[in-house]
Amino acid sequence: MEKDTRTEFEKMEAGEMFWNSDAKIGELKKHARRLADRFNATTEDEDQLRLSLLKELFGDCDDDIILLKARDEADLHLR
């Protein structure tokens, strides 16, 4: 059996099992966390900025997407 020489990022892109140890994956995770932090710092009336951040975070989404921030710990739990 031949040794798989692909990077963990390449395996991830192929939809295969991968270890979360690849430097590129780490950078992408950091970038995603920064985008999420920026989104979480917006207010509800910053529609265009919020949409721009979500499109960068998700790659693409409908312009009428609604994503609400949890106001407190109780909002984080399903009721």
BALO-977972 format. One record per residue: residue number from 1; z, y, x of N, C-alpha, C, CB in turn; residue in one letter. Coordinates in nm, 3 decimals. Atoms other than C-alpha are relative to their C-alpha. Glycine has a CB too. Layout:
<koldos>
{NUM; {Z; Y; X}; {Z; Y; X}; {Z; Y; X}; {Z; Y; X}; 'A'}
...
</koldos>
This chain:
<koldos>
{1; {0.000; -0.118; 0.083}; {0.000; 0.000; 0.000}; {0.000; 0.125; 0.088}; {0.121; 0.000; -0.095}; 'M'}
{2; {0.011; -0.123; -0.080}; {-0.101; 0.340; 0.136}; {0.114; 0.096; -0.033}; {-0.135; 0.068; -0.025}; 'E'}
{3; {-0.106; -0.099; 0.019}; {0.163; 0.606; 0.186}; {-0.059; 0.122; -0.071}; {0.063; 0.040; 0.137}; 'K'}
{4; {0.041; -0.119; 0.073}; {0.135; 0.898; -0.056}; {0.028; 0.122; 0.086}; {0.073; 0.011; -0.138}; 'D'}
{5; {-0.017; -0.115; -0.090}; {0.077; 1.206; 0.160}; {0.001; 0.133; -0.075}; {-0.110; 0.000; 0.104}; 'T'}
{6; {0.000; -0.124; 0.077}; {0.074; 1.458; -0.123}; {0.138; 0.066; 0.005}; {-0.040; -0.026; -0.147}; 'R'}
{7; {-0.127; -0.072; 0.007}; {0.338; 1.726; -0.140}; {0.063; -0.025; -0.136}; {-0.020; 0.153; 0.026}; 'T'}
{8; {-0.068; 0.014; 0.128}; {0.598; 1.716; -0.415}; {-0.061; 0.095; -0.103}; {0.150; 0.026; 0.016}; 'E'}
{9; {0.067; -0.094; 0.090}; {0.426; 2.022; -0.564}; {-0.129; -0.060; -0.054}; {-0.029; 0.133; 0.073}; 'F'}
{10; {0.124; 0.063; 0.045}; {0.095; 1.834; -0.579}; {0.028; -0.111; -0.102}; {-0.077; -0.057; 0.119}; 'E'}
{11; {-0.038; 0.103; 0.096}; {0.267; 1.544; -0.754}; {0.040; 0.063; -0.133}; {0.116; -0.087; 0.055}; 'K'}
{12; {-0.042; -0.069; 0.121}; {0.424; 1.786; -1.002}; {-0.122; 0.048; -0.078}; {0.091; 0.117; 0.035}; 'M'}
{13; {0.121; -0.050; 0.066}; {0.087; 1.946; -1.076}; {-0.080; -0.113; -0.064}; {-0.087; 0.075; 0.100}; 'E'}
{14; {0.073; 0.115; 0.053}; {-0.059; 1.600; -1.136}; {0.075; -0.065; -0.117}; {-0.023; -0.104; 0.110}; 'A'}
{15; {-0.078; 0.054; 0.110}; {0.214; 1.533; -1.394}; {0.072; -0.128; 0.036}; {-0.087; -0.024; -0.117}; 'G'}
{16; {-0.065; 0.121; -0.047}; {0.372; 1.263; -1.183}; {0.145; 0.028; 0.039}; {-0.076; -0.060; 0.119}; 'E'}
{17; {-0.138; -0.015; -0.046}; {0.730; 1.200; -1.077}; {0.000; 0.070; 0.136}; {0.072; -0.139; 0.008}; 'M'}
{18; {-0.009; -0.072; -0.127}; {0.837; 1.432; -0.795}; {0.145; 0.034; 0.028}; {-0.087; 0.128; -0.002}; 'F'}
{19; {-0.132; -0.048; -0.040}; {1.144; 1.537; -0.602}; {-0.005; 0.151; 0.000}; {0.042; -0.057; 0.140}; 'W'}
{20; {-0.008; -0.146; 0.010}; {1.252; 1.893; -0.657}; {0.036; 0.062; 0.134}; {0.103; 0.040; -0.107}; 'N'}
{21; {-0.037; -0.044; -0.135}; {1.262; 1.954; -0.281}; {-0.109; 0.081; 0.068}; {0.034; -0.119; 0.084}; 'S'}
{22; {0.113; -0.070; -0.059}; {0.926; 2.117; -0.215}; {0.029; 0.150; 0.007}; {-0.129; -0.027; -0.080}; 'D'}
{23; {-0.027; -0.143; -0.017}; {0.951; 2.473; -0.078}; {-0.076; 0.084; -0.103}; {-0.038; 0.045; 0.142}; 'A'}
{24; {0.078; -0.075; 0.098}; {0.675; 2.592; -0.311}; {0.064; -0.008; -0.139}; {-0.145; -0.053; -0.005}; 'K'}
{25; {-0.069; 0.015; 0.127}; {0.861; 2.454; -0.613}; {0.123; 0.090; -0.002}; {0.040; -0.148; -0.025}; 'I'}
{26; {-0.117; -0.086; -0.011}; {1.174; 2.636; -0.494}; {-0.035; 0.147; -0.020}; {0.067; -0.019; 0.134}; 'G'}
{27; {0.043; -0.139; 0.017}; {0.985; 2.965; -0.471}; {-0.041; 0.028; -0.145}; {-0.117; 0.031; 0.094}; 'E'}
{28; {0.039; -0.018; 0.139}; {0.837; 2.916; -0.818}; {0.122; 0.007; -0.091}; {-0.091; -0.115; -0.044}; 'L'}
{29; {-0.124; -0.004; 0.080}; {1.184; 2.846; -0.960}; {0.069; 0.136; 0.016}; {0.096; -0.114; 0.043}; 'K'}
{30; {-0.061; -0.131; -0.024}; {1.320; 3.165; -0.798}; {-0.075; 0.109; -0.077}; {0.000; 0.032; 0.151}; 'K'}
{31; {0.082; -0.099; 0.070}; {1.031; 3.366; -0.940}; {0.024; -0.008; -0.151}; {-0.150; -0.022; 0.032}; 'H'}
{32; {-0.024; 0.018; 0.143}; {1.086; 3.219; -1.288}; {0.139; 0.054; -0.038}; {-0.011; -0.149; -0.039}; 'A'}
{33; {-0.134; -0.052; 0.028}; {1.459; 3.302; -1.271}; {0.000; 0.153; 0.001}; {0.102; -0.054; 0.102}; 'R'}
{34; {0.008; -0.147; -0.005}; {1.377; 3.661; -1.170}; {-0.066; 0.054; -0.126}; {-0.079; 0.045; 0.125}; 'R'}
{35; {0.066; -0.044; 0.123}; {1.137; 3.695; -1.464}; {0.093; -0.013; -0.120}; {-0.128; -0.081; -0.024}; 'L'}
{36; {-0.094; 0.020; 0.110}; {1.397; 3.550; -1.702}; {0.111; 0.105; 0.005}; {0.061; -0.142; 0.005}; 'A'}
{37; {-0.103; -0.104; -0.014}; {1.660; 3.790; -1.565}; {-0.053; 0.135; -0.045}; {0.051; 0.009; 0.145}; 'D'}
{38; {0.060; -0.127; 0.042}; {1.422; 4.084; -1.612}; {-0.017; 0.005; -0.151}; {-0.136; 0.021; 0.070}; 'R'}
{39; {0.014; 0.006; 0.145}; {1.346; 3.970; -1.967}; {0.134; 0.022; -0.067}; {-0.061; -0.135; -0.044}; 'F'}
{40; {-0.133; -0.010; 0.059}; {1.715; 3.936; -2.044}; {0.059; 0.140; 0.012}; {0.093; -0.099; 0.065}; 'N'}
{41; {-0.049; -0.136; -0.018}; {1.773; 4.292; -1.921}; {-0.073; 0.100; -0.091}; {-0.014; 0.042; 0.145}; 'A'}
{42; {0.075; -0.090; 0.088}; {1.523; 4.438; -2.172}; {0.073; 0.018; -0.132}; {-0.142; -0.053; -0.025}; 'T'}
{43; {-0.051; -0.022; 0.135}; {1.602; 4.579; -2.512}; {-0.108; -0.040; -0.100}; {0.043; 0.149; -0.021}; 'T'}
{44; {0.094; 0.046; 0.104}; {1.439; 4.477; -2.839}; {-0.115; 0.096; -0.022}; {0.074; -0.021; -0.130}; 'E'}
{45; {0.109; -0.095; 0.021}; {1.231; 4.796; -2.849}; {-0.093; 0.013; 0.121}; {0.057; 0.135; -0.033}; 'D'}
{46; {0.092; 0.003; -0.114}; {1.060; 4.721; -2.515}; {-0.102; -0.113; -0.018}; {0.079; -0.019; 0.133}; 'E'}
{47; {0.090; 0.109; 0.038}; {0.798; 4.503; -2.685}; {-0.104; -0.033; 0.105}; {-0.069; 0.035; -0.128}; 'D'}
{48; {0.110; 0.027; -0.094}; {0.517; 4.543; -2.433}; {0.052; -0.059; 0.132}; {-0.077; 0.129; 0.029}; 'Q'}
{49; {-0.058; 0.055; -0.123}; {0.737; 4.481; -2.129}; {0.045; -0.144; -0.023}; {0.120; 0.086; 0.047}; 'L'}
{50; {-0.047; 0.136; 0.030}; {0.894; 4.175; -2.295}; {-0.117; -0.096; -0.010}; {0.080; -0.001; -0.131}; 'R'}
{51; {0.118; 0.084; 0.013}; {0.551; 4.036; -2.386}; {-0.062; -0.027; 0.137}; {-0.102; 0.065; -0.094}; 'L'}
{52; {0.056; 0.015; -0.134}; {0.423; 4.096; -2.033}; {0.082; -0.100; 0.084}; {-0.006; 0.136; 0.072}; 'S'}
{53; {-0.087; 0.092; -0.076}; {0.723; 3.916; -1.880}; {-0.013; -0.143; -0.051}; {0.146; 0.046; -0.009}; 'L'}
{54; {0.014; 0.135; 0.056}; {0.689; 3.621; -2.119}; {-0.134; -0.062; 0.038}; {0.014; 0.003; -0.152}; 'L'}
{55; {0.132; 0.053; -0.037}; {0.317; 3.586; -2.045}; {-0.002; -0.042; 0.147}; {-0.110; 0.103; -0.027}; 'K'}
{56; {-0.006; 0.040; -0.141}; {0.389; 3.580; -1.673}; {0.087; -0.124; 0.017}; {0.054; 0.116; 0.087}; 'E'}
{57; {-0.091; 0.114; -0.011}; {0.675; 3.334; -1.719}; {-0.063; -0.128; -0.053}; {0.128; 0.029; -0.075}; 'L'}
{58; {0.056; 0.119; 0.063}; {0.492; 3.094; -1.952}; {-0.146; -0.026; 0.034}; {0.014; 0.011; -0.149}; 'F'}
{59; {0.142; 0.016; -0.032}; {0.139; 3.144; -1.818}; {-0.087; 0.059; -0.108}; {-0.033; -0.147; 0.019}; 'G'}
{60; {0.071; -0.058; 0.113}; {0.018; 3.240; -2.165}; {0.084; -0.023; -0.125}; {-0.143; -0.063; -0.016}; 'D'}
{61; {-0.067; 0.016; 0.129}; {0.158; 3.291; -2.513}; {-0.066; 0.096; -0.098}; {0.154; 0.027; 0.011}; 'C'}
{62; {0.055; -0.089; 0.103}; {0.057; 3.449; -2.841}; {0.066; 0.137; 0.008}; {0.019; -0.061; -0.141}; 'D'}
{63; {-0.054; -0.136; -0.002}; {0.102; 3.823; -2.871}; {0.112; 0.020; -0.101}; {-0.109; 0.100; -0.026}; 'D'}
{64; {-0.104; -0.016; 0.101}; {0.328; 3.771; -3.173}; {0.120; -0.093; 0.024}; {-0.058; -0.025; -0.137}; 'D'}
{65; {-0.113; 0.086; -0.034}; {0.579; 3.549; -2.991}; {0.131; 0.075; -0.022}; {-0.011; -0.050; 0.146}; 'I'}
{66; {-0.135; -0.057; 0.017}; {0.943; 3.609; -3.077}; {0.097; -0.088; 0.076}; {0.039; 0.012; -0.153}; 'I'}
{67; {-0.102; 0.072; -0.076}; {1.214; 3.508; -2.834}; {0.124; 0.087; 0.000}; {-0.049; -0.032; 0.146}; 'L'}
{68; {-0.120; -0.080; 0.012}; {1.561; 3.630; -2.912}; {0.103; -0.041; 0.104}; {0.058; -0.013; -0.140}; 'L'}
{69; {-0.108; 0.027; -0.094}; {1.841; 3.660; -2.662}; {0.126; -0.036; -0.077}; {0.025; 0.122; 0.092}; 'K'}
{70; {-0.130; 0.032; 0.060}; {2.176; 3.502; -2.743}; {0.091; 0.120; 0.019}; {0.062; -0.130; 0.064}; 'A'}
{71; {-0.092; -0.113; -0.008}; {2.427; 3.773; -2.822}; {0.135; -0.041; 0.057}; {0.019; 0.063; -0.136}; 'R'}
{72; {-0.129; 0.049; -0.051}; {2.728; 3.559; -2.742}; {-0.007; -0.152; 0.007}; {0.119; 0.047; -0.092}; 'D'}
{73; {-0.003; 0.145; -0.020}; {2.829; 3.202; -2.669}; {-0.028; -0.077; -0.129}; {0.134; -0.042; 0.057}; 'E'}
{74; {0.021; 0.068; 0.128}; {2.825; 3.109; -3.039}; {-0.148; -0.013; -0.033}; {0.072; 0.074; -0.112}; 'A'}
{75; {0.144; 0.004; 0.026}; {2.451; 3.189; -3.055}; {-0.069; -0.110; 0.081}; {-0.062; 0.135; 0.032}; 'D'}
{76; {0.062; 0.100; -0.086}; {2.384; 2.929; -2.785}; {0.009; -0.140; -0.059}; {0.066; 0.001; 0.136}; 'L'}
{77; {-0.022; 0.132; 0.058}; {2.494; 2.638; -3.004}; {-0.076; -0.014; -0.131}; {0.150; -0.027; -0.021}; 'H'}
{78; {0.066; 0.026; 0.126}; {2.296; 2.482; -3.284}; {0.104; -0.008; -0.110}; {-0.084; -0.130; 0.006}; 'L'}
{79; {-0.097; 0.003; 0.112}; {2.462; 2.522; -3.619}; {-0.046; -0.097; -0.103}; {0.019; 0.139; -0.063}; 'R'}
</koldos>
